[in-house]
């Protein structure tokens, strides 16, 4: 049963990392290259869509890692699982304190109501997101290390 939990948790966290990596390095670059207001409108839509899904995914990932840490306490690799959980806590705190406030504003923006500094706010979100992606990649790497 523990093996199934380990594999399931690693896959859930790994797919989350893939989505967030894709947002940072693929989707946002595509949206930024679109003409006119299309990119900003696409980011607003993405903020609404992913803003509804990602909190559940982050918290579920953290819960799965916590269950793994408890169930596998004393096993070789338990320290890696705990470290992964700590990094996921950092990513959740970053999300709530830094990224969500910007996302909550930007997901309502249109060409008519966006603030003058909308690009700067988007750039700030991107910088925070790059750091968060690095943190969750680390969390994922520690889970993989715990498996071997």
Order of alpha helices (4+ residues) and beta strands (2+ residues): alpha-alpha-alpha-alpha-alpha-alpha
